[in-house]
Amino acid sequence: MSTRLVETMPFGHLTIAYDGSVLSPRPWTVRQSELAVEVGARSPVGPVLELFAGAGQIGLLAASQMQRDLVQVDVNPDACAFASANAQAARLDVAVDVRCGAPESVLDETERFPLIIADPPWVPSAEIARFPKDPALAIDGGADGLDLVRHGLDVIRRHLAAGGHAVVQVGPDEQADTLVDEVVAGGGLDAVATERYERGSLVVIRRSPSVERG
């Protein structure tokens, strides 16, 4: 964990610690946790996978309300340290496994998850200067803001279980429409719901119970 000033913030019923090395929790993203719980009720049993976990608040809040074990993945060692510390502080009655590295490096090819949560960086590179308090690693989504969103979608295609759901956060503009189009074009998955907010959008992706990755 970094040596910057550590702050805390309520996130649902949890208290989340973070500092300037990670993205501060956004209160509106409690909705992503709530939506994951809703679609989790229609998903098979099994653990939750959280991609781009940051300080871990979205996955921790969701897992705590479903009693599902949780695997959290992030490439930032500081984020992984905070995710681990926040899980310990929350005293959750579930197993939390924080894995630091790229998803393709820390997930076994055979692992399947009935529920996946993803909050990838989605700010276009040319616009990140507008957010000087946010670490670039946590917000820079490439030229159109969707480089890491597409990476997350690739991981979802590989690891989402049959009958499972994924809840993906993107920007508040046309990014949600682009993601839906790319989900449909790639085959094997369906985009079944989109919720739009002032600060971002949430897209729910589903894999049919009869469709498994080949």
C-alpha positions, 0 to 999 in steps of 0.5 A: 500500500502507498504512503499517501494519506489514507481516507475512508468513505461509507459505501453502502453499509461498508466503510472503504479505505483508499488514498490517491493511488486508487480511484476514490469510491463514487457513491452512485456506483453502489447501484452497480453492487445492487444491480449485481445482487439483482441479477445474481439472484437469477444466476447459478451458484458460485463465486463473483469475479470483480475485474478492475477492482480498485479498492474493492468496494463494488464487489465487496458490497455485492458479495456481502449481500449474496453470501457469495465468495469473491475473486478480485483482480487489479493490476495496481499493487496499491489497489490490491492492498486496499482491496485486501485491507477493506475485505478484512475490515468488513469482516465478511462471512465469505472468502475474498481472494485478491489477485494482483495482475492482468486477468489473463495472468491471474485467472486459470483458463478453466475458471468460470464465474456465474457473476462478473462485475467490471468497472474498467477505466473509460475516460478517453485519454485526451480527457483525463487531464480534466480529472487531475485528482484521479490516478491516470491508471484508474481512468485512462481508457485509451483513445475512445475510452473503450480499450479496457472495456473491450479487454474486460469484455474479452475476459467475460467471454472467456470466464462467464459461466453458462446462465451467468450475468456480468454488470459492466460500468462505462461512461455516461454517453454513447459508450453503453450503445457501443458496448451493447453493439460489440456484445451482440457482434461477438456472439455467445452473449446478450446485452439484456439491460442498460441503466444510464446515470449522470456519472456513468452507465451500467450494462448487464450482459448474460450468457444463455444457460445452454451456451458455454464458451468453446 
